[in-house]
Amino acid sequence: MKIYSRITGTGSYLPPRRLTNADLVAELAVQGIESSDEWIVERTGIRARHFADAGVFSSDLALVASSNALQAAGVDAKDLDLIIVATSTPDIVFPSTACILQNKLGNHGAPAFDVQAVCCGFIYALTLADAMIRTGAVKKALVVGAEVFSRILDFKDRTTCVLFGDGAGAVVLEASSTPGILATDIHADGQHADILCVPGHVCGGQILGDPLLRMDGQAVFKLAVGV
C-alpha cells in the first residue's frame, strides 16, 4: 500500500499585544522617524501586528499553536513520532527550539529538530515531515512555524519594522492511504543572501556585526515577483 501524509489538525497563536499602525507610528515618532497609517497600508496592506512580551520565546508561542493543532487532530503529544520547528528566532543557540517544545509538550523520544529557512522555513519543514511519513519512518508528525521577529527588528528603520510581527502556526501530519499533500517545490539561491539577512553572529560570547534584520526591499520584491 502506498503511504501518503495528510494534515489532520491545525493550530495558531498570536501573542496578545497588538500594535496598530497608529501605535507603531507613535513609537517611531518618539525616535524622530516619520511614518503614517496611510503610508504603511498603501505599501504593505498591513494594519496591525502582534508582538510578544519580554520573556516570551518562540517555544512559548509554538506550545500554544501545537496544543491547538493536537487537539484538533485528536492526537496525544506523547504519540508524536517527529517534531520539526521552523524558526529563525530560536529560544537559544542550542538545544533546538523543537527540543524545548518537545519537553513542554511532554513528548520523550521522538526526533526533534529545527529548520532555519526564514519565510520558507515552514514549507521546508512540511516537506521533510511529508517525506519521512511517505517512507514509513514516522506515522505522526508535528510541524511548527514560530517567530519572535520583534527581537531582531530595527525600530529606526521604517521600511522593515512595519512588516514583521510575532506568532506561531502548527499542523499535525499523519500517515494515510489517501493522498493529502500532493507535492511541494523547494529551492534556494544563495547568491541573493545579502538582500534580506541578519548579518551579525555570536562568537566568543560576543555578538559580532549587526544583530538586526536588514533588507533591500526593492531587490527582494524584484526577485520574488520574478520567480
Z-matrix of the N, CA and C atoms (Angstrom, degrees):
N
C 1 1.455
C 2 1.526 1 110.10
N 3 1.307 2 116.62 1 132.76
C 4 1.455 3 120.74 2 178.41
C 5 1.520 4 109.64 3 -75.91
N 6 1.343 5 115.51 4 137.88
C 7 1.464 6 120.57 5 -177.46
C 8 1.528 7 109.84 6 -103.30
N 9 1.308 8 115.97 7 134.57
C 10 1.465 9 122.78 8 174.82
C 11 1.530 10 108.28 9 -121.35
N 12 1.328 11 115.95 10 173.98
C 13 1.467 12 120.01 11 171.89
C 14 1.522 13 108.88 12 -120.85
N 15 1.324 14 115.02 13 143.08
C 16 1.458 15 121.23 14 178.19
C 17 1.522 16 109.71 15 -129.51
N 18 1.326 17 115.94 16 144.34
C 19 1.462 18 120.81 17 172.89
C 20 1.527 19 107.56 18 -79.24
N 21 1.321 20 116.11 19 118.37
C 22 1.468 21 120.16 20 -177.59
C 23 1.524 22 113.24 21 -108.37
N 24 1.330 23 116.54 22 -8.44
C 25 1.461 24 119.60 23 178.35
C 26 1.509 25 110.94 24 -161.94
N 27 1.319 26 116.81 25 143.76
C 28 1.461 27 121.74 26 177.93
C 29 1.521 28 109.38 27 -129.70
N 30 1.319 29 115.61 28 153.91
C 31 1.460 30 120.67 29 177.39
C 32 1.512 31 110.38 30 -154.76
N 33 1.310 32 116.78 31 155.55
C 34 1.461 33 121.04 32 179.25
C 35 1.521 34 109.70 33 -147.81
N 36 1.322 35 114.82 34 164.78
C 37 1.463 36 119.33 35 177.17
C 38 1.521 37 109.77 36 -156.80
N 39 1.328 38 115.26 37 134.03
C 40 1.453 39 122.84 38 172.35
C 41 1.519 40 108.02 39 -119.26
N 42 1.325 41 118.67 40 132.56
C 43 1.465 42 119.73 41 177.36
C 44 1.527 43 109.75 42 -62.80
N 45 1.326 44 117.88 43 152.15
C 46 1.465 45 120.65 44 -171.38
C 47 1.525 46 115.91 45 -67.11
N 48 1.328 47 117.45 46 -23.14
C 49 1.468 48 118.85 47 -177.42
C 50 1.528 49 110.09 48 -73.07
N 51 1.327 50 116.52 49 110.87
C 52 1.466 51 122.74 50 -177.00
C 53 1.523 52 109.71 51 -111.39
N 54 1.323 53 116.12 52 123.85
C 55 1.454 54 121.65 53 178.16
C 56 1.521 55 109.61 54 -109.32
N 57 1.314 56 115.96 55 116.52
C 58 1.456 57 119.99 56 173.29
C 59 1.522 58 108.28 57 -76.13
N 60 1.312 59 116.09 58 170.10
C 61 1.458 60 119.44 59 175.99
C 62 1.522 61 110.77 60 -59.16
N 63 1.331 62 116.54 61 -38.90
C 64 1.464 63 120.26 62 179.46
C 65 1.527 64 110.85 63 -61.65
N 66 1.344 65 116.68 64 -40.75
C 67 1.467 66 120.66 65 177.52
C 68 1.524 67 110.77 66 -62.03
N 69 1.324 68 116.05 67 -45.44
C 70 1.455 69 120.74 68 -177.56
C 71 1.521 70 110.98 69 -68.31
N 72 1.323 71 117.15 70 -39.93
C 73 1.467 72 121.49 71 178.16
C 74 1.525 73 110.20 72 -60.25
N 75 1.330 74 116.76 73 -40.13
C 76 1.461 75 120.95 74 178.95
C 77 1.526 76 110.93 75 -64.26
N 78 1.339 77 116.91 76 -40.67
C 79 1.461 78 120.58 77 178.42
C 80 1.527 79 111.20 78 -66.41
N 81 1.324 80 116.27 79 -39.19
C 82 1.463 81 120.25 80 178.44
C 83 1.519 82 111.21 81 -66.48
N 84 1.333 83 116.54 82 -37.28
C 85 1.462 84 120.96 83 -178.16
C 86 1.524 85 111.47 84 -61.71
N 87 1.327 86 116.83 85 -33.94
C 88 1.461 87 121.18 86 178.30
C 89 1.522 88 110.70 87 -60.67
N 90 1.333 89 116.04 88 -30.60
C 91 1.466 90 121.26 89 179.90
C 92 1.529 91 112.15 90 -94.19
N 93 1.327 92 116.30 91 6.74
C 94 1.454 93 120.20 92 178.62
C 95 1.516 94 114.06 93 80.00
N 96 1.345 95 116.90 94 18.33
C 97 1.463 96 121.54 95 179.96
C 98 1.524 97 108.77 96 -100.61
N 99 1.322 98 116.74 97 123.86
C 100 1.455 99 120.89 98 -178.95
C 101 1.526 100 111.51 99 -88.61
N 102 1.323 101 115.95 100 137.15
C 103 1.452 102 122.28 101 173.23
C 104 1.520 103 107.63 102 -163.07
N 105 1.316 104 117.09 103 179.69
C 106 1.462 105 120.56 104 179.10
C 107 1.522 106 109.24 105 -158.48
N 108 1.320 107 115.40 106 159.86
C 109 1.459 108 120.28 107 176.65
C 110 1.520 109 110.12 108 -58.25
N 111 1.317 110 116.44 109 -42.42
C 112 1.466 111 120.81 110 -178.68
C 113 1.522 112 111.06 111 -62.87
N 114 1.332 113 117.22 112 -42.57
C 115 1.470 114 121.98 113 -178.99
C 116 1.528 115 109.88 114 -61.81
N 117 1.333 116 116.36 115 -43.68
C 118 1.465 117 120.64 116 -177.89
C 119 1.521 118 111.26 117 -68.94
N 120 1.335 119 117.08 118 -47.35
C 121 1.465 120 120.82 119 -177.62
C 122 1.519 121 111.10 120 -64.14
N 123 1.328 122 116.66 121 -41.94
C 124 1.469 123 120.28 122 -178.19
C 125 1.518 124 111.80 123 -61.66
N 126 1.334 125 116.79 124 -36.89
C 127 1.465 126 120.57 125 -175.06
C 128 1.529 127 114.14 126 -92.98
N 129 1.328 128 116.67 127 -22.57
C 130 1.466 129 118.89 128 -174.27
C 131 1.528 130 114.62 129 -128.29
N 132 1.311 131 117.65 130 -24.05
C 133 1.460 132 120.96 131 -174.17
C 134 1.520 133 112.96 132 79.37
N 135 1.328 134 116.95 133 0.75
C 136 1.467 135 122.01 134 -177.32
C 137 1.526 136 110.27 135 -86.39
N 138 1.333 137 116.06 136 134.15
C 139 1.462 138 121.23 137 178.14
C 140 1.531 139 112.43 138 -115.27
N 141 1.319 140 117.26 139 -19.47
C 142 1.468 141 121.10 140 179.48
C 143 1.513 142 109.31 141 -161.26
N 144 1.337 143 115.50 142 161.76
C 145 1.458 144 122.03 143 175.47
C 146 1.529 145 107.86 144 -147.90
N 147 1.330 146 116.51 145 162.79
C 148 1.463 147 121.52 146 -179.34
C 149 1.524 148 109.60 147 -112.78
N 150 1.337 149 116.12 148 137.58
C 151 1.458 150 121.94 149 178.12
C 152 1.530 151 109.83 150 -122.03
N 153 1.317 152 115.29 151 140.07
C 154 1.465 153 120.98 152 176.98
C 155 1.524 154 110.16 153 -76.26
N 156 1.318 155 116.26 154 146.74
C 157 1.458 156 120.90 155 176.04
C 158 1.526 157 110.09 156 -73.29
N 159 1.319 158 115.96 157 163.23
C 160 1.464 159 121.15 158 176.42
C 161 1.525 160 109.37 159 -57.75
N 162 1.318 161 115.97 160 137.69
C 163 1.456 162 120.46 161 179.67
C 164 1.512 163 114.68 162 87.45
N 165 1.338 164 116.79 163 -1.78
C 166 1.467 165 121.68 164 176.08
C 167 1.523 166 108.04 165 -102.15
N 168 1.328 167 117.11 166 128.67
C 169 1.457 168 121.38 167 -173.26
C 170 1.527 169 111.75 168 -116.87
N 171 1.321 170 115.10 169 173.06
C 172 1.466 171 120.51 170 -179.13
C 173 1.523 172 111.61 171 -55.51
N 174 1.330 173 117.19 172 -39.81
C 175 1.468 174 119.79 173 -179.00
C 176 1.522 175 111.95 174 -65.31
N 177 1.333 176 117.32 175 -29.74
C 178 1.464 177 120.73 176 178.15
C 179 1.526 178 110.72 177 -68.33
N 180 1.331 179 116.20 178 -43.90
C 181 1.460 180 120.36 179 176.99
C 182 1.526 181 109.73 180 -65.59
N 183 1.335 182 115.48 181 -41.70
C 184 1.467 183 120.99 182 -179.27
C 185 1.521 184 111.70 183 -62.82
N 186 1.326 185 117.08 184 -35.28
C 187 1.461 186 121.07 185 -178.59
C 188 1.527 187 111.38 186 -62.11
N 189 1.321 188 116.64 187 -44.62
C 190 1.468 189 119.73 188 -178.79
C 191 1.525 190 110.45 189 -68.01
N 192 1.343 191 116.24 190 -45.90
C 193 1.467 192 119.95 191 179.24
C 194 1.524 193 110.85 192 -61.08
N 195 1.326 194 116.65 193 -42.12
C 196 1.467 195 121.38 194 -179.28
C 197 1.522 196 111.52 195 -65.94
N 198 1.317 197 116.36 196 -42.57
C 199 1.465 198 120.25 197 179.11
C 200 1.522 199 110.85 198 -61.10
N 201 1.336 200 115.95 199 -39.65
C 202 1.466 201 119.93 200 177.86
C 203 1.526 202 111.36 201 -65.48
N 204 1.337 203 116.34 202 -41.32
C 205 1.467 204 120.50 203 179.96
C 206 1.525 205 111.28 204 -66.60
N 207 1.325 206 116.44 205 -42.63
C 208 1.466 207 120.74 206 179.55
C 209 1.528 208 111.09 207 -63.92
N 210 1.324 209 115.88 208 -40.60
C 211 1.461 210 119.46 209 178.18
C 212 1.526 211 110.71 210 -63.82
N 213 1.343 212 115.87 211 -42.38
C 214 1.466 213 119.98 212 179.80
C 215 1.526 214 111.40 213 -63.30
N 216 1.333 215 115.98 214 -34.74
C 217 1.467 216 120.68 215 -178.75
C 218 1.524 217 112.75 216 -84.13
N 219 1.321 218 116.50 217 -15.04
C 220 1.461 219 119.86 218 -175.39
C 221 1.512 220 112.55 219 70.16
N 222 1.340 221 115.69 220 33.31
C 223 1.467 222 121.66 221 -177.63
C 224 1.523 223 109.49 222 -113.45
N 225 1.317 224 116.61 223 135.33
C 226 1.460 225 122.36 224 175.16
C 227 1.522 226 108.49 225 -82.45
N 228 1.328 227 116.40 226 134.96
C 229 1.467 228 120.56 227 -179.24
C 230 1.523 229 112.01 228 -55.57
N 231 1.316 230 117.13 229 -30.91
C 232 1.468 231 120.88 230 -179.12
C 233 1.526 232 111.98 231 -66.72
N 234 1.325 233 116.93 232 -18.42
C 235 1.466 234 120.84 233 -177.78
C 236 1.530 235 113.07 234 -93.98
N 237 1.329 236 117.54 235 0.86
C 238 1.466 237 120.43 236 178.96
C 239 1.525 238 110.57 237 -69.16
N 240 1.331 239 115.51 238 138.41
C 241 1.466 240 121.58 239 177.77
C 242 1.525 241 112.50 240 -99.60
N 243 1.346 242 116.73 241 -10.64
C 244 1.462 243 120.60 242 -174.20
C 245 1.522 244 109.18 243 -160.39
N 246 1.338 245 116.09 244 137.92
C 247 1.465 246 121.95 245 175.45
C 248 1.524 247 108.14 246 -132.43
N 249 1.322 248 116.40 247 122.21
C 250 1.464 249 121.57 248 176.60
C 251 1.522 250 108.31 249 -124.59
N 252 1.313 251 116.48 250 129.37
C 253 1.462 252 121.60 251 176.23
C 254 1.521 253 109.14 252 -115.36
N 255 1.314 254 116.22 253 124.20
C 256 1.459 255 121.84 254 174.33
C 257 1.525 256 107.62 255 -94.48
N 258 1.317 257 116.79 256 115.84
C 259 1.460 258 120.42 257 179.90
C 260 1.518 259 110.71 258 -155.64
N 261 1.321 260 115.23 259 145.64
C 262 1.460 261 121.59 260 172.03
C 263 1.521 262 110.15 261 -110.39
N 264 1.339 263 115.61 262 2.21
C 265 1.464 264 121.30 263 177.52
C 266 1.532 265 108.86 264 -128.64
N 267 1.334 266 116.84 265 67.79
C 268 1.467 267 120.51 266 -178.37
C 269 1.525 268 111.53 267 -64.84
N 270 1.326 269 115.72 268 157.83
C 271 1.465 270 120.18 269 178.89
C 272 1.520 271 110.85 270 -58.49
N 273 1.332 272 115.73 271 -47.41
C 274 1.460 273 123.08 272 -179.59
C 275 1.527 274 107.81 273 -143.69
N 276 1.332 275 116.57 274 175.06
C 277 1.465 276 119.65 275 -179.50
C 278 1.527 277 110.14 276 -61.94
N 279 1.314 278 117.83 277 -49.89
C 280 1.462 279 122.61 278 171.30
C 281 1.513 280 108.46 279 -160.69
N 282 1.329 281 119.64 280 155.41
C 283 1.459 282 126.96 281 5.54
C 284 1.519 283 112.15 282 -68.48
N 285 1.318 284 115.09 283 172.32
C 286 1.457 285 121.35 284 -175.23
C 287 1.526 286 111.43 285 -63.42
N 288 1.320 287 114.67 286 154.94
C 289 1.463 288 119.96 287 174.33
C 290 1.522 289 110.12 288 -61.64
N 291 1.336 290 116.72 289 -31.54
C 292 1.469 291 120.68 290 176.96
C 293 1.524 292 111.16 291 -61.80
N 294 1.330 293 117.38 292 -40.28
C 295 1.466 294 120.72 293 178.18
C 296 1.530 295 110.97 294 -67.25
N 297 1.332 296 115.79 295 -39.00
C 298 1.467 297 119.69 296 177.80
C 299 1.526 298 109.82 297 -64.75
N 300 1.332 299 116.23 298 -43.14
C 301 1.462 300 121.04 299 177.26
C 302 1.525 301 110.74 300 -63.07
N 303 1.317 302 116.29 301 -42.52
C 304 1.468 303 121.07 302 -179.91
C 305 1.522 304 110.83 303 -55.00
N 306 1.322 305 116.11 304 -44.89
C 307 1.462 306 120.35 305 -179.90
C 308 1.523 307 111.20 306 -64.98
N 309 1.326 308 116.18 307 -40.98
C 310 1.466 309 120.01 308 179.92
C 311 1.523 310 111.67 309 -65.74
N 312 1.323 311 116.53 310 -30.57
C 313 1.459 312 121.23 311 179.34
C 314 1.528 313 112.50 312 -79.79
N 315 1.336 314 116.20 313 -17.69
C 316 1.458 315 119.82 314 -178.43
C 317 1.515 316 113.67 315 85.07
N 318 1.343 317 115.78 316 20.30
C 319 1.465 318 120.16 317 176.56
C 320 1.521 319 108.58 318 -94.76
N 321 1.314 320 116.73 319 139.80
C 322 1.466 321 120.05 320 179.57
C 323 1.528 322 109.25 321 -136.50
N 324 1.324 323 116.07 322 123.70
C 325 1.459 324 120.07 323 174.81
C 326 1.506 325 115.67 324 111.48
N 327 1.326 326 118.43 325 -26.95
C 328 1.466 327 119.65 326 -179.97
C 329 1.528 328 109.99 327 -71.27
N 330 1.341 329 118.46 328 142.98
C 331 1.459 330 119.13 329 174.18
C 332 1.521 331 109.99 330 -60.47
N 333 1.325 332 116.38 331 136.09
C 334 1.464 333 121.77 332 -178.35
C 335 1.519 334 108.71 333 -140.07
N 336 1.318 335 116.79 334 124.75
C 337 1.461 336 120.22 335 -178.39
C 338 1.524 337 110.46 336 -153.03
N 339 1.342 338 115.04 337 163.12
C 340 1.460 339 121.84 338 179.88
C 341 1.520 340 111.14 339 -99.06
N 342 1.320 341 115.02 340 154.59
C 343 1.461 342 123.39 341 169.78
C 344 1.523 343 106.75 342 -122.49
N 345 1.321 344 116.93 343 128.74
C 346 1.463 345 120.83 344 -179.36
C 347 1.516 346 109.02 345 -115.29
N 348 1.316 347 116.47 346 97.29
C 349 1.463 348 121.24 347 177.84
C 350 1.523 349 110.90 348 -141.52
N 351 1.322 350 116.14 349 25.41
C 352 1.468 351 124.65 350 175.64
C 353 1.533 352 110.74 351 50.96
N 354 1.330 353 118.23 352 -123.37
C 355 1.466 354 121.01 353 -174.08
C 356 1.525 355 112.75 354 -61.71
N 357 1.318 356 116.86 355 -30.09
C 358 1.469 357 120.93 356 -179.20
C 359 1.527 358 112.53 357 -87.26
N 360 1.310 359 117.29 358 -5.68
C 361 1.453 360 121.30 359 -169.97
C 362 1.511 361 114.80 360 -55.58
N 363 1.333 362 117.10 361 -42.86
C 364 1.459 363 119.23 362 -177.72
C 365 1.524 364 111.03 363 -64.60
N 366 1.334 365 117.18 364 -39.76
C 367 1.467 366 120.54 365 178.90
C 368 1.526 367 110.34 366 -67.09
N 369 1.331 368 117.15 367 -39.50
C 370 1.465 369 120.04 368 175.30
C 371 1.533 370 109.95 369 -58.75
N 372 1.333 371 115.87 370 -48.31
C 373 1.463 372 120.93 371 -177.87
C 374 1.525 373 111.09 372 -63.56
N 375 1.328 374 116.58 373 -41.60
C 376 1.463 375 121.14 374 179.06
C 377 1.526 376 110.74 375 -62.98
N 378 1.327 377 116.08 376 -40.31
C 379 1.463 378 121.23 377 179.24
C 380 1.527 379 111.03 378 -63.54
N 381 1.327 380 116.46 379 -42.44
C 382 1.467 381 120.62 380 178.69
C 383 1.530 382 111.34 381 -63.58
N 384 1.329 383 116.20 382 -46.30
C 385 1.467 384 119.65 383 -179.83
C 386 1.524 385 111.03 384 -63.76
N 387 1.320 386 116.51 385 -41.86
C 388 1.465 387 121.29 386 178.02
C 389 1.527 388 110.62 387 -59.12
N 390 1.333 389 116.19 388 -45.19
C 391 1.466 390 120.62 389 -178.96
C 392 1.526 391 111.30 390 -63.88
N 393 1.336 392 116.94 391 -40.42
C 394 1.465 393 119.91 392 -178.76
C 395 1.525 394 111.61 393 -69.17
N 396 1.320 395 116.58 394 -33.61
C 397 1.468 396 119.41 395 175.79
C 398 1.519 397 110.26 396 -69.25
N 399 1.323 398 116.99 397 -42.10
C 400 1.471 399 120.76 398 -178.75
C 401 1.526 400 112.04 399 -62.47
N 402 1.335 401 116.95 400 -30.95
C 403 1.470 402 119.83 401 178.84
C 404 1.524 403 112.18 402 -78.55
N 405 1.327 404 116.46 403 -12.53
C 406 1.455 405 119.90 404 -177.36
C 407 1.513 406 113.82 405 89.04
N 408 1.349 407 116.56 406 3.55
C 409 1.462 408 120.09 407 -178.25
C 410 1.524 409 111.96 408 -68.79
N 411 1.335 410 117.02 409 -34.46
C 412 1.465 411 121.38 410 178.74
C 413 1.530 412 109.14 411 -137.30
N 414 1.324 413 115.66 412 160.53
C 415 1.467 414 120.52 413 179.64
C 416 1.522 415 112.75 414 -115.65
N 417 1.328 416 116.44 415 -30.47
C 418 1.462 417 120.76 416 -178.79
C 419 1.523 418 108.75 417 -132.25
N 420 1.324 419 116.55 418 123.55
C 421 1.461 420 121.15 419 -177.26
C 422 1.523 421 110.58 420 -129.07
N 423 1.315 422 115.19 421 145.33
C 424 1.464 423 122.32 422 174.10
C 425 1.517 424 108.31 423 -112.38
N 426 1.323 425 116.54 424 123.84
C 427 1.466 426 121.95 425 178.14
C 428 1.525 427 107.97 426 -118.06
N 429 1.332 428 115.85 427 127.84
C 430 1.462 429 120.98 428 -175.09
C 431 1.525 430 110.28 429 -129.88
N 432 1.311 431 115.92 430 140.68
C 433 1.456 432 121.95 431 167.66
C 434 1.513 433 107.47 432 -115.76
N 435 1.337 434 117.99 433 124.29
C 436 1.466 435 121.04 434 -177.42
C 437 1.521 436 109.78 435 -144.04
N 438 1.320 437 116.22 436 134.49
C 439 1.460 438 120.43 437 -179.47
C 440 1.528 439 111.11 438 -143.68
N 441 1.330 440 115.30 439 144.66
C 442 1.464 441 121.92 440 165.94
C 443 1.530 442 106.76 441 -122.05
N 444 1.321 443 114.38 442 69.49
C 445 1.460 444 120.64 443 -176.13
C 446 1.523 445 112.62 444 -64.77
N 447 1.327 446 117.15 445 -18.96
C 448 1.465 447 119.48 446 179.41
C 449 1.524 448 111.57 447 -59.42
N 450 1.334 449 117.42 448 -22.92
C 451 1.471 450 121.22 449 -178.74
C 452 1.528 451 112.66 450 -76.80
N 453 1.344 452 116.75 451 -16.83
C 454 1.471 453 118.69 452 -177.47
C 455 1.528 454 111.97 453 -118.40
N 456 1.335 455 117.25 454 13.13
C 457 1.460 456 120.30 455 179.82
C 458 1.520 457 111.09 456 -88.99
N 459 1.319 458 115.64 457 145.34
C 460 1.457 459 122.66 458 173.88
C 461 1.524 460 107.06 459 -96.99
N 462 1.323 461 116.79 460 106.99
C 463 1.458 462 120.33 461 -176.15
C 464 1.527 463 112.66 462 -81.39
N 465 1.327 464 115.48 463 14.31
C 466 1.460 465 120.65 464 168.20
C 467 1.522 466 110.80 465 -104.45
N 468 1.321 467 116.12 466 -0.96
C 469 1.465 468 122.02 467 179.93
C 470 1.527 469 108.75 468 -113.92
N 471 1.317 470 115.99 469 97.53
C 472 1.468 471 119.78 470 -174.99
C 473 1.526 472 112.57 471 -69.00
N 474 1.317 473 117.99 472 -16.48
C 475 1.469 474 119.99 473 -178.67
C 476 1.525 475 112.24 474 -77.44
N 477 1.337 476 117.04 475 -16.60
C 478 1.470 477 119.55 476 179.60
C 479 1.523 478 113.40 477 -117.16
N 480 1.333 479 117.68 478 -38.07
C 481 1.470 480 118.81 479 -172.64
C 482 1.522 481 112.68 480 -67.79
N 483 1.336 482 117.65 481 -18.81
C 484 1.471 483 119.94 482 179.16
C 485 1.527 484 112.02 483 -81.85
N 486 1.328 485 117.40 484 -12.94
C 487 1.465 486 121.20 485 -169.98
C 488 1.523 487 114.78 486 -89.46
N 489 1.325 488 116.74 487 -27.23
C 490 1.460 489 119.65 488 -166.57
C 491 1.523 490 112.84 489 -117.31
N 492 1.324 491 115.50 490 153.09
C 493 1.450 492 122.00 491 176.21
C 494 1.514 493 109.89 492 -143.93
N 495 1.321 494 116.43 493 -168.99
C 496 1.461 495 122.63 494 -178.37
C 497 1.527 496 109.97 495 -115.64
N 498 1.320 497 116.27 496 150.02
C 499 1.462 498 119.79 497 178.39
C 500 1.512 499 111.28 498 167.19
N 501 1.323 500 115.58 499 179.05
C 502 1.466 501 121.05 500 -179.67
C 503 1.517 502 110.57 501 -149.97
N 504 1.322 503 114.65 502 148.69
C 505 1.463 504 122.09 503 173.87
C 506 1.513 505 108.71 504 -137.14
N 507 1.321 506 117.03 505 149.21
C 508 1.467 507 120.56 506 -176.69
C 509 1.520 508 110.86 507 -145.01
N 510 1.324 509 115.14 508 149.83
C 511 1.467 510 120.98 509 172.83
C 512 1.521 511 109.28 510 -134.55
N 513 1.323 512 115.13 511 148.94
C 514 1.463 513 121.90 512 170.47
C 515 1.520 514 107.21 513 -103.41
N 516 1.328 515 115.61 514 126.05
C 517 1.466 516 122.00 515 176.13
C 518 1.521 517 108.67 516 -107.33
N 519 1.322 518 116.64 517 135.93
C 520 1.460 519 120.58 518 177.52
C 521 1.521 520 110.89 519 -131.72
N 522 1.316 521 115.09 520 150.01
C 523 1.461 522 120.86 521 177.02
C 524 1.520 523 109.52 522 -63.78
N 525 1.351 524 114.84 523 143.10
C 526 1.460 525 119.83 524 -177.12
C 527 1.522 526 109.90 525 -149.58
N 528 1.316 527 115.93 526 154.00
C 529 1.466 528 120.35 527 176.18
C 530 1.525 529 111.78 528 -87.29
N 531 1.334 530 116.31 529 -8.41
C 532 1.469 531 120.71 530 177.96
C 533 1.520 532 109.44 531 -114.46
N 534 1.336 533 118.20 532 145.45
C 535 1.463 534 121.19 533 -176.64
C 536 1.524 535 112.86 534 -60.12
N 537 1.321 536 115.43 535 138.53
C 538 1.459 537 122.44 536 174.03
C 539 1.511 538 108.42 537 -122.15
N 540 1.328 539 116.28 538 -82.78
C 541 1.463 540 120.42 539 172.39
C 542 1.522 541 107.42 540 -75.23
N 543 1.314 542 116.37 541 117.98
C 544 1.463 543 120.60 542 -175.40
C 545 1.521 544 112.21 543 -83.33
N 546 1.346 545 116.60 544 -43.01
C 547 1.465 546 119.88 545 -178.47
C 548 1.518 547 109.29 546 -169.10
N 549 1.316 548 115.92 547 157.08
C 550 1.460 549 121.67 548 170.92
C 551 1.522 550 108.05 549 -135.13
N 552 1.322 551 115.77 550 158.07
C 553 1.464 552 120.99 551 179.72
C 554 1.522 553 107.48 552 -134.96
N 555 1.318 554 117.40 553 108.22
C 556 1.459 555 120.90 554 -178.53
C 557 1.523 556 109.92 555 -119.51
N 558 1.316 557 115.07 556 144.84
C 559 1.468 558 120.40 557 177.22
C 560 1.522 559 108.53 558 -162.04
N 561 1.313 560 117.13 559 168.94
C 562 1.460 561 122.69 560 179.10
C 563 1.519 562 109.01 561 -148.07
N 564 1.327 563 116.20 562 162.32
C 565 1.460 564 121.75 563 177.12
C 566 1.524 565 108.22 564 -144.36
N 567 1.319 566 115.11 565 92.75
C 568 1.452 567 121.68 566 -173.27
C 569 1.512 568 115.99 567 -63.73
N 570 1.321 569 118.04 568 -13.11
C 571 1.466 570 118.98 569 -179.73
C 572 1.532 571 111.70 570 -67.62
N 573 1.339 572 117.09 571 -14.96
C 574 1.461 573 120.69 572 179.89
C 575 1.526 574 111.82 573 -102.39
N 576 1.321 575 117.67 574 17.73
C 577 1.466 576 121.70 575 -172.91
C 578 1.524 577 113.33 576 -58.15
N 579 1.321 578 117.73 577 -29.33
C 580 1.458 579 119.60 578 -173.15
C 581 1.524 580 114.36 579 -83.96
N 582 1.328 581 118.81 580 -5.22
C 583 1.467 582 118.59 581 -177.08
C 584 1.531 583 112.19 582 -85.78
N 585 1.317 584 117.74 583 -14.41
C 586 1.465 585 122.10 584 173.55
C 587 1.518 586 107.33 585 -151.85
N 588 1.324 587 116.83 586 106.99
C 589 1.461 588 119.43 587 -172.46
C 590 1.522 589 111.51 588 -160.91
N 591 1.325 590 114.88 589 166.23
C 592 1.461 591 123.43 590 165.10
C 593 1.520 592 104.70 591 -116.83
N 594 1.328 593 118.37 592 97.91
C 595 1.467 594 120.85 593 -168.29
C 596 1.524 595 115.84 594 -73.87
N 597 1.323 596 119.05 595 -15.46
C 598 1.450 597 120.34 596 -178.70
C 599 1.518 598 112.79 597 -75.96
N 600 1.337 599 116.35 598 163.76
C 601 1.458 600 120.72 599 177.68
C 602 1.524 601 109.67 600 -153.81
N 603 1.329 602 115.53 601 163.06
C 604 1.459 603 121.21 602 -179.89
C 605 1.519 604 109.32 603 -93.64
N 606 1.319 605 116.07 604 130.52
C 607 1.466 606 121.04 605 178.49
C 608 1.523 607 108.63 606 -150.66
N 609 1.313 608 115.96 607 127.43
C 610 1.457 609 119.88 608 178.50
C 611 1.517 610 113.31 609 60.07
N 612 1.325 611 116.26 610 31.34
C 613 1.460 612 120.14 611 178.77
C 614 1.508 613 114.26 612 80.20
N 615 1.338 614 117.49 613 6.74
C 616 1.457 615 121.29 614 179.97
C 617 1.520 616 110.51 615 -125.72
N 618 1.333 617 115.78 616 153.07
C 619 1.460 618 120.62 617 174.09
C 620 1.520 619 108.10 618 -87.99
N 621 1.312 620 115.88 619 117.89
C 622 1.454 621 121.34 620 179.28
C 623 1.520 622 109.16 621 -102.69
N 624 1.318 623 116.64 622 132.90
C 625 1.455 624 120.18 623 -179.86
C 626 1.518 625 111.80 624 83.87
N 627 1.308 626 115.49 625 -169.79
C 628 1.461 627 123.34 626 -175.56
C 629 1.533 628 110.19 627 -81.28
N 630 1.339 629 118.88 628 119.81
C 631 1.464 630 120.81 629 -177.06
C 632 1.529 631 114.33 630 -89.42
N 633 1.339 632 117.49 631 5.23
C 634 1.461 633 120.44 632 -175.68
C 635 1.526 634 112.15 633 -110.35
N 636 1.325 635 115.05 634 159.25
C 637 1.464 636 121.59 635 -177.97
C 638 1.523 637 110.94 636 -66.71
N 639 1.331 638 115.63 637 133.72
C 640 1.466 639 121.74 638 176.91
C 641 1.519 640 108.87 639 -127.33
N 642 1.322 641 116.49 640 137.91
C 643 1.458 642 120.06 641 -176.47
C 644 1.518 643 111.34 642 -145.05
N 645 1.321 644 115.45 643 136.02
C 646 1.459 645 122.99 644 168.20
C 647 1.523 646 105.65 645 -95.18
N 648 1.322 647 115.76 646 92.41
C 649 1.456 648 121.31 647 -171.53
C 650 1.513 649 114.64 648 -57.03
N 651 1.322 650 116.80 649 -43.83
C 652 1.466 651 120.14 650 -178.96
C 653 1.522 652 111.17 651 -65.28
N 654 1.328 653 116.48 652 -40.19
C 655 1.465 654 120.02 653 179.58
C 656 1.527 655 110.93 654 -66.33
N 657 1.329 656 116.75 655 -40.15
C 658 1.468 657 120.49 656 178.22
C 659 1.523 658 110.31 657 -63.52
N 660 1.329 659 116.12 658 -43.73
C 661 1.467 660 120.25 659 -179.42
C 662 1.528 661 111.31 660 -62.06
N 663 1.322 662 116.48 661 -47.07
C 664 1.464 663 120.41 662 -179.01
C 665 1.529 664 111.15 663 -62.13
N 666 1.327 665 116.15 664 -40.44
C 667 1.463 666 119.78 665 179.59
C 668 1.528 667 110.54 666 -67.34
N 669 1.335 668 116.80 667 -42.96
C 670 1.467 669 121.00 668 -176.53
C 671 1.526 670 111.93 669 -64.50
N 672 1.320 671 116.99 670 -44.65
C 673 1.469 672 119.22 671 -177.18
C 674 1.520 673 111.82 672 -76.05
N 675 1.346 674 116.39 673 -13.90
C 676 1.457 675 119.78 674 -179.78
C 677 1.511 676 113.98 675 -92.01
N 678 1.342 677 116.99 676 -6.55
C 679 1.470 678 120.36 677 -178.15
C 680 1.522 679 110.42 678 -74.74
